């Protein structure tokens, strides 16, 4: 999208896993529908009920989550961070409106599912106080954001509210891919 800055590269690993799971679970769902068509009475009703639940939970829900992940884009500019879904701006925060920066690490997942998160807390473009979360679950790298935040933190050290927060932030800057 024009004017929002540079898009952080989207991470698609989880999206593809969810789509693969939906396709895999479509097979037993179709088999259950076949069984339902060959039965009658209460047995057929049970199979139809199971098929509907399987379709909703095992096929459509993962596909819907994957679609949502595919539509989510994060943009970084000199002025701030913008998160979009499709063509709609969902969240936007200016660096000038930041009140706090937090970094959190997911304890598991290895390199494939590594999940650092950067919380940008302050006054959103909508006027409300809130936070924008940029996570490695949705972007390939946080490094451009962390580099930009480093300059902001250097100018305004109060954005990191404690030594623990400063340690987390410095660790993320050094280790984030």
N, C-alpha and C positions, 0 to 999 in steps of 0.2 A: 504494500500500500504506500502511496506517495505521501511524503511529508512526515512520516512517523519515525524515520531513521533507518538504521540497518537492522535487518531481521537476524536474530540469533538463530543459528542452524537448528532446525527442528529434529528432535530425536524420534525415530520411528520404530525402534526395537520393540517396545511394549505394544505399540499399535499392531505390528505384524503378528506378534504372539497372540493377541486377542482375536485377530481375524482368523488365524490358523485354528485356534480353539473353537471358534464359532463353526468353522467348516467341519472340523472333526466331530463336533457334537451334533451336527446336522444329520449325520449317518444314523446314530441310534434314534434320533427323533423321527426320521422317516420310517425306520423299522417299526417304531411304536405306532405310528399312524397306520401302517400296513396291517399290524396286528389288530388295531381297533376296527378296521373295515371288515376284517374277517370274523369278528365276534358279534354277539348280540347281548342285549340286556345289560345287567350290571357290570359284566366283564368289559363290554364295549365302552360303557361310560367311564370306567376306571382307566382304560387305555387312553381314551380321548382326553380325560383330565390330565393324565400323566404327559401326554404328548403336548398339550397346551403349556403346561408348566415347563417342560423341557425346552420348548420353542422359545418361551419368554426368557427363562433364566440362563439357559446354556447356549442359545444361538443369538437372539436379538439383543440381549443386554451387553454381551461382549462386543457385538458389532456396533452398537450405539456408542459405547465408551470409546472404541477405536475411532469412530467417526468424529466424536468430540475432540479427541486428541489430535486428529488430523487437521481439524479446523482451527485449533488454537495456535496462535503465532505470537511471538514476543519480539518487540522492536526496541532497540536502544538508540537514543539520540544524545546529543550534547546536553539537551534540556531535561530528559527524563526517560522513563520506561513506559511502554504501552503494550497492553495485552489485548489481542483481538480474537474474536471467534467469528469465522467467516469474514464478512465485510463490516461487522459491528465492533466498535471499540468497547471492550468490556471494563477495562481498568486502565487508569493512566495516573502516573505520579511524576511530578517534576522534582528534580534533585534539590531545587531551592525549597521545596515544601517538606523535605525529609525531616523527621524528628528522631528517627532511630533506625539503625541497621542491625539485623540479626542474621547469623549464619548457623545453620543446623546441618548435621550429618546423619544419614541413615546408617544404622549399625551393620546392616547385612547387605548382601547382594553382589559383592565382588565388583569387578570393573563393569560388567554388563549392566547391572542394575544399581550402580552407584547413585546415591540420591542425596546430593547436597542441595540445600534450599537456602535461598537468600530472601529474607523478609524485609521489604522496604515499607516502613511505617511512617505515616504522616498524613497530611491533608491531600486527598485524592482530587483529581480534576473535577469530580462531581461536587466537591465542596465538603463531603463527609470525611471524617477521620477514619482511616482504615489502613489496610496493608495490601501490597502487591507481592505475591509469592512467585519467584522465578526458581524453578526446580530443574535438576538434571533429569527428572523423569520426562520432561517435555522439551528440553533443549540439549544439544550435544555438548556444549561448553558454556561455562559461566565466566570464563576468563575475560572476555571483553567487558562484561558488566563489573566484575571485580576490579579490573584495572581502572575503570571510570570511577567506581566507588572509592578506590584508594585515594584518588586525587581529592574527592569530596571529604573523606575522613581526615585527610591531612589538613585541609582547610578548617574543618569543623570536627575536632576530635570528640565532642560531646555526642556525636551520632552513635558511638560505641559506648554503652552506658556502664560497662564494668570491665575489669581486667579479663574476666572470663570471655566476654564478648569480643574483646580485642584479640585474645588468643585464638578464638574460633575463626575470626576474620583473617588474621595473619596466616593461619594454617591453610585456609581455603585459597588465599591468594597464591601461596607457594605450591599447593598440591593439585589444584583444580585443572583438569585437562582443558 
